[in-house]
C-alpha cells in the first residue's frame, strides 16, 4: 500500500524525533530495565499519546495507519517504547468503543492531557489467553464493585494511571460472566506488585497489578455487565490492526544485518558477496516488505470502518512470524559478535522480537480465530466441529 505525501512527511517527522530522543537512550533502557519516563513525557509533549483520541476530547484523531507508522518507527529504535505506546495510546479505544459519555470525557481527556494507561488487564497466573480461566472477581456492593485478584505482568503497570481490568462478575458462567472495569491506580485496594525482569522489551514497565478488596465505583463498569469477552475482542481487533512492533523490529534487524554483511570481511571480501548469505538477506527483505504490505492494508481496512477480524489476525500473525524469522537469521549473520554479548543492539532486537511473539494472544490462538473465519463450523477450533476434541467419543 502506497503512503500519501502527508503520511510520508509524518513518518519522516516521527523518524527525526526518534533519532534525536530515543536512539541515544535505547541501550540504557534495555540494560537498566527502568521505565523511561522522561522520554515518554517528551513524546507526550509531541502529542503522540493523543494520536488516536477523538478531536472532541482534544485528541489528534490520527488514522490507524498513521498510528501504525508511529509504533513502527518507535519499535525500530526500541521495542519497549513501541510496546508502551501500543498499550497506552491505544487505551482510549476502549472508551471510544464501549464507554459512556462520562467515561469518555473523563478518561480520554485524561490521556490527552498526559496520563499513561494500560490497554487491557486480563493475564493472570491462572489464565490469559483462556479468559474463562481468570480468577479475579468483582462483587457488587451498593454503589461499588469490590475486586479481588492478581493481574500478571502488565505494561506499563509501573507508571500507568488507570487500567482496563477484566474480572468475573458471575464466575459460574466462566467466559460469559466476565466484565471490564476502569480501575484507577489510586483507588483503595489497588497496588502495584513485583516488577518483571524480562528477557526482552525491558523498560516497558511490566509489573503485577494487585487487587485486594479494591473499591471501584459502579459507574466505572465499562460496557454492559458480563460483556468482558466482547470488549476484549473489540479492543484486540484494533490492536491486531496495528502490527507496528514486529514491523519495526524486523526492519531494525534487517538494517543491521545488511550493514554488517557489507562491512564484515572474510576471505578478503565482504560476506555479503557470498551468494548463500546474500540470498538469505534478500529473502529477509522480501518477507519484511510482505509483512508491511499486509500491516498497512489491515490498518487501512480498520480506518474504513470494517471489523475484518480474520485479516487483522492474519496480518498480526504474519508480521510476528516474519520478525521471529528475520531476527533469527540476522543474529546468525552476526555470529559471535552478537550472541556472545547480551547487550549488543542485534541481541536486544532478537530478545525483543522473541518477547513480543505472544503479545496480545498466542500465535496459535490467532490461528484458531482465522480457522473459524475460514471454515466456520468445520473448523477444528469450533466446539461443534466433528474434528473438535470436545465432540470425539
C-alpha positions as MATLAB code, in Angstrom:
seq = 'XXXXXXXXXXXXXXXXXXXXXXXXXXXXXXXXXXXXXXXXXXXXXXXXXXXXXXXXXXXXXXXXXXXXXXXXXXXXXXXXXXXXXXXXXXXXXXXXXXXXXXXXXXXXXXXXXXXXXXXXXXXXXXXXXXXXXXXXXXXXXXXXXXXXXXXXXXXXXXXXXXXXXXXXXXXXXXXXXXXXXXXXXXXXXXXXXXXXXXXXXXXXXXXXXXXXXXXXXXXXXXXXXXXXXXXXXXXXXXXXXXXXXXXXXXXXXXXXXXXXXXXXXXXXXXXXXXXXXXXXXXXXXXXXXXXXXXXXXXXXXXXXXXXXXXXXXXXXXXXXXXXXXXXXXXXXXXXXXXXXXXXXXXXXXXXXXXXXXXXXXXXXXXXXXXXXXXXXXXXXXXXXXXXXXXXXX';
ca = [
       0.000    0.000    0.000;
       1.358    3.412   -1.003;
       1.612    6.198    1.566;
       0.337    9.657    0.727;
       2.731   12.607    0.739;
       1.197   13.726    4.027;
       1.809   10.307    5.578;
       5.382   10.244    4.274;
       6.021   13.656    5.826;
       4.533   12.459    9.122;
       6.722    9.335    9.032;
       9.843   11.448    8.426;
       8.933   13.809   11.281;
       8.473   10.882   13.678;
      11.747    9.317   12.498;
      13.662   12.525   13.225;
      12.212   12.766   16.742;
      13.015    9.101   17.405;
      16.591    9.549   16.181;
      17.010   12.588   18.419;
      15.239   11.491   21.602;
      15.136    7.694   21.688;
      18.020    6.155   19.734;
      20.748    7.528   22.076;
      18.932    6.044   25.097;
      17.759    2.679   23.722;
      20.737    0.755   25.092;
      20.363    2.293   28.553;
      16.639    1.452   28.673;
      17.450   -2.175   27.872;
      20.317   -2.510   30.346;
      18.594   -0.782   33.267;
      15.059   -2.150   32.703;
      13.831    1.211   34.007;
      10.728    2.846   32.587;
      11.998    5.861   30.554;
       9.551    8.387   31.995;
      11.495   11.419   30.730;
      11.418   10.157   27.129;
       7.746    9.193   27.429;
       6.967   12.710   28.656;
       8.954   14.173   25.755;
       6.910   12.152   23.260;
       3.698   13.093   25.084;
       4.714   16.723   24.564;
       4.972   15.958   20.840;
       1.329   14.839   21.007;
       1.981   11.144   20.418;
      -0.161    9.931   23.332;
      -3.294   11.604   21.979;
      -2.921   10.351   18.422;
      -5.972    8.054   18.450;
      -8.140   10.216   20.709;
     -11.140   11.984   19.073;
     -10.753   15.693   18.392;
     -13.806   16.497   20.521;
     -11.797   15.443   23.580;
      -8.636   17.258   22.495;
      -7.101   14.383   20.529;
      -5.397   14.387   17.134;
      -7.610   11.627   15.702;
      -4.893   10.055   13.570;
      -5.818    7.180   11.318;
      -4.912    3.639   12.349;
      -2.345    3.610    9.536;
      -0.691    6.775   10.836;
      -0.582    5.278   14.324;
       0.997    2.123   12.855;
       3.717    4.323   11.319;
       4.376    5.840   14.753;
       4.675    2.465   16.502;
       6.871    1.082   13.709;
       9.340    3.967   13.991;
       9.436    3.748   17.796;
       9.979   -0.020   17.660;
      12.837    0.258   15.173;
      14.745    2.088   17.899;
      13.283    0.322   20.948;
      10.745   -2.477   21.109;
       9.988   -1.391   24.664;
       8.892    2.077   23.575;
       6.747    0.571   20.833;
       5.075   -1.611   23.452;
       4.499    1.353   25.788;
       2.781    3.267   23.002;
       0.720    0.322   21.774;
      -0.671   -0.315   25.241;
      -1.092    3.268   26.427;
      -2.050    5.383   23.411;
      -4.497    2.707   22.224;
      -6.189    2.581   25.637;
      -8.643    5.300   24.599;
     -10.053    2.874   22.023;
     -11.758    1.021   24.879;
     -13.650    4.136   25.973;
     -14.345    5.191   22.372;
     -15.965    1.864   21.545;
     -17.648    0.905   24.793;
     -17.603    3.824   27.223;
     -20.388    6.093   28.432;
     -20.151    9.774   27.610;
     -18.962   10.460   31.176;
     -16.240    7.802   30.853;
     -15.100    9.177   27.511;
     -14.958   12.717   28.816;
     -13.002   11.751   31.917;
     -10.552    9.112   30.725;
      -9.896   10.100   27.110;
      -9.369   13.692   28.234;
      -7.036   12.462   30.977;
      -4.999   10.526   28.413;
      -4.899   13.531   26.081;
      -3.562   15.638   28.952;
      -0.652   13.315   29.636;
      -1.928   10.281   31.553;
      -0.406    6.840   30.967;
      -2.782    3.898   30.692;
      -2.944    0.133   30.367;
      -4.864   -1.216   27.387;
      -6.153   -4.498   28.851;
      -5.528   -6.227   32.188;
      -6.555   -9.822   31.601;
      -3.461  -12.008   32.067;
      -3.144  -13.826   35.385;
      -1.035  -16.681   36.737;
      -4.110  -18.896   36.056;
      -5.323  -17.562   32.732;
      -4.809  -15.026   29.987;
      -5.429  -16.436   26.550;
      -8.084  -18.568   28.272;
     -10.139  -15.728   29.702;
     -12.566  -18.211   31.203;
      -9.750  -19.317   33.496;
      -9.170  -15.971   35.191;
      -9.695  -15.876   38.962;
     -10.157  -12.155   39.622;
     -13.679  -11.486   40.909;
     -15.910   -8.422   41.115;
     -18.792   -8.347   43.611;
     -21.369   -5.570   43.649;
     -21.762   -3.810   46.996;
     -24.059   -0.807   46.789;
     -22.509    1.855   44.554;
     -19.227   -0.044   44.211;
     -17.731   -3.257   42.889;
     -15.197   -4.974   45.130;
     -12.417   -6.547   43.081;
     -10.021   -9.232   44.293;
      -7.275  -10.931   42.325;
      -3.814  -10.648   40.788;
      -3.029   -9.489   37.282;
       0.172  -10.858   35.867;
       2.857   -8.575   34.416;
       1.026   -5.787   32.649;
       2.634   -2.960   30.771;
       3.171   -0.147   31.593;
       1.906   -1.018   35.079;
       4.762    0.654   36.940;
       3.578    4.071   35.729;
       0.007    3.596   34.465;
      -2.595    5.964   35.871;
      -5.512    3.675   35.010;
      -6.161    0.138   33.805;
      -8.885   -1.801   31.991;
      -9.351   -4.766   34.314;
     -11.283   -7.909   33.403;
     -12.926   -9.725   36.308;
     -15.613  -12.349   36.838;
     -18.919  -10.882   37.919;
     -20.654  -14.268   37.589;
     -17.895  -16.895   37.992;
     -20.222  -19.847   37.355;
     -20.674  -18.627   33.758;
     -16.915  -18.712   33.067;
     -16.183  -16.576   29.981;
     -19.816  -15.441   29.754;
     -19.614  -13.964   33.253;
     -16.673  -11.589   32.751;
     -16.941   -7.802   32.915;
     -14.500   -4.945   32.324;
     -13.757   -2.122   34.757;
     -11.803    1.115   34.501;
      -9.542    0.968   37.542;
      -7.512    3.960   38.657;
      -4.138    3.415   40.237;
      -5.076    5.342   43.391;
      -8.387    3.588   44.091;
      -8.491    1.950   47.559;
      -7.156   -1.617   47.481;
      -5.191   -1.175   44.240;
      -1.419   -1.592   44.327;
       1.493   -2.463   42.056;
       3.294   -5.692   42.862;
       6.547   -7.191   41.678;
       8.207   -5.623   38.651;
       9.265   -8.117   35.983;
      12.865   -8.722   34.946;
      12.085   -9.809   31.370;
      14.399  -11.181   28.703;
      13.186   -8.619   26.179;
      11.049   -5.487   25.972;
      12.929   -4.316   29.037;
      11.933   -0.946   30.435;
       8.308   -1.246   29.296;
       7.137   -1.127   32.915;
       5.935   -4.731   33.223;
       4.634   -5.395   36.721;
       1.885   -7.150   38.658;
      -1.389   -5.409   39.490;
      -2.733   -6.454   42.892;
      -6.399   -6.037   43.811;
      -7.210   -6.520   47.499;
     -10.813   -5.587   48.208;
     -10.318   -2.858   45.621;
     -13.215   -0.418   45.736;
     -14.287    0.512   42.211;
     -17.227    2.887   41.599;
     -20.092    1.153   39.802;
     -20.023    3.834   37.105;
     -16.581    2.533   36.134;
     -18.081   -0.634   34.697;
     -17.105   -0.440   31.020;
     -19.869   -1.610   28.715;
     -22.738   -3.892   29.781;
     -22.359   -6.354   32.637;
     -20.831   -9.699   31.590;
     -19.689   -8.358   28.215;
     -15.978   -8.539   29.031;
     -15.024  -11.042   26.334;
     -16.798   -8.990   23.657;
     -14.996   -5.865   24.869;
     -11.650   -7.654   24.883;
     -12.291   -8.933   21.366;
     -13.269   -5.467   20.138;
     -10.174   -3.942   21.673;
      -7.907   -6.636   20.267;
      -9.353   -6.059   16.789;
      -7.900   -2.552   16.985;
      -4.614   -3.876   18.374;
      -4.485   -6.555   15.682;
      -4.740   -3.853   13.023;
      -1.523   -2.296   14.355;
       1.461   -4.573   13.673;
       3.987   -1.785   14.177;
       6.101   -3.531   16.808;
       7.077   -6.643   14.800;
       7.473   -4.474   11.687;
       9.868   -2.114   13.427;
      11.870   -4.941   14.970;
      12.101   -6.789   11.637;
      13.286   -3.686    9.807;
      15.833   -2.914   12.523;
      17.273   -6.443   12.336;
      17.379   -6.330    8.536;
      19.111   -2.925    8.506;
      21.776   -4.075   10.968;
      22.344   -7.338    9.102;
      22.712   -5.507    5.779;
      25.226   -3.039    7.234;
      27.199   -5.779    8.949;
      27.307   -8.031    5.881;
      28.892   -5.224    3.858;
      31.465   -4.251    6.492;
      32.395   -7.745    7.719;
      35.348   -9.114    5.738;
      36.013  -12.850    5.385;
      38.311  -14.490    2.833;
      39.323  -10.972    1.699;
      35.827   -9.821    0.729;
      32.574   -8.678    2.349;
      30.437  -11.580    3.471;
      27.540  -10.006    1.555;
      29.287  -11.146   -1.622;
      28.745  -14.812   -0.751;
      25.648  -15.889   -2.631;
      24.089  -18.043    0.082;
      24.237  -15.222    2.639;
      23.258  -12.683    0.004;
      20.130  -14.665   -0.847;
      19.305  -15.030    2.844;
      19.274  -11.239    3.162;
      17.164  -10.937    0.007;
      14.597  -13.368    1.430;
      14.548  -11.409    4.690;
      13.874   -8.167    2.815;
      11.075   -9.760    0.775;
       9.337  -11.031    3.902;
       9.639   -7.704    5.731;
       8.056   -5.891    2.780;
       5.286   -8.502    2.557;
       4.557   -8.107    6.279;
       4.499   -4.329    5.920;
       2.094   -4.538    2.990;
      -0.309   -6.697    4.996;
       0.016   -4.496    8.082;
      -0.694   -1.276    6.208;
      -3.645   -2.885    4.453;
      -5.039   -4.071    7.809;
      -4.723   -0.538    9.171;
      -6.470    0.864    6.086;
      -9.304   -1.660    6.497;
      -9.716   -0.584   10.127;
      -9.828    3.053    9.006;
     -12.606    2.208    6.554;
     -14.760    1.114    9.479;
     -14.659   -2.592    8.714;
     -14.022   -5.084   11.526;
     -12.214   -7.686    9.414;
     -11.040   -9.833   12.319;
      -9.755  -12.565   10.017;
      -7.427  -10.249    8.116;
      -6.369   -8.372   11.247;
      -5.274  -11.664   12.793;
      -3.615  -12.794    9.547;
      -1.632   -9.571    9.372;
      -0.577   -9.662   13.025;
       0.328  -13.366   12.881;
       2.373  -12.974    9.704;
       4.203   -9.875   10.991;
       5.179  -11.721   14.168;
       6.240  -14.837   12.241;
       8.404  -12.683    9.972;
      10.002  -10.831   12.888;
      10.773  -14.144   14.585;
      12.444  -15.498   11.445;
      14.246  -12.304   10.442;
      15.850  -11.719   13.839;
      16.958  -15.365   13.949;
      18.602  -15.087   10.523;
      20.143  -11.724   11.432;
      21.749  -12.997   14.613;
      23.153  -15.965   12.682;
      24.786  -13.488   10.290;
      26.351  -11.590   13.205;
      27.502  -14.819   14.849;
      29.631  -14.418   17.945;
      29.773  -10.640   17.558;
      26.181  -10.528   18.815;
      25.360  -13.820   20.502;
      28.306  -13.509   22.897;
      27.222  -10.034   24.010;
      23.919   -9.802   25.923;
      23.715   -6.037   25.317;
      24.646   -5.925   21.637;
      21.991   -3.958   19.648;
      21.271   -7.020   17.499;
      20.866   -9.192   20.587;
      18.443   -6.643   22.025;
      16.294   -6.730   18.899;
      16.385  -10.542   18.944;
      15.249  -10.610   22.582;
      12.529   -8.021   21.939;
      11.124   -9.929   18.953;
      11.001  -13.215   20.852;
       9.364  -11.499   23.845;
       6.749   -9.805   21.655;
       5.792  -13.016   19.831;
       2.842  -13.880   22.086;
       1.785  -10.335   22.982;
      -1.949   -9.799   22.600;
      -2.559  -13.540   22.330;
      -0.553  -16.555   21.274;
       0.006  -17.239   17.587;
      -1.971  -20.463   17.829;
      -4.913  -18.567   19.315;
      -4.762  -16.209   16.351;
      -4.710  -19.222   14.035;
      -7.841  -20.532   15.757;
      -9.611  -17.229   15.052;
      -8.517  -17.370   11.407;
      -9.555  -21.022   11.175;
     -13.061  -20.253   12.390;
     -13.367  -17.485    9.810;
     -12.180  -19.775    7.013;
     -14.026  -22.976    7.876;
     -16.927  -21.942   10.098;
     -18.462  -24.960   11.859;
     -15.967  -27.283   10.144;
     -13.022  -25.614   11.865;
     -11.233  -27.868   14.390;
     -11.299  -24.799   16.646;
     -15.109  -24.704   16.611;
     -16.782  -26.538   19.537;
     -19.324  -28.166   17.189;
     -16.767  -29.297   14.634;
     -16.573  -33.063   14.021;
     -12.813  -32.619   14.338;
     -13.005  -30.943   17.742;
     -11.689  -32.874   20.731;
     -14.868  -31.949   22.599;
     -17.027  -33.873   20.111;
     -14.957  -37.043   19.904;
     -16.221  -40.112   21.709;
];
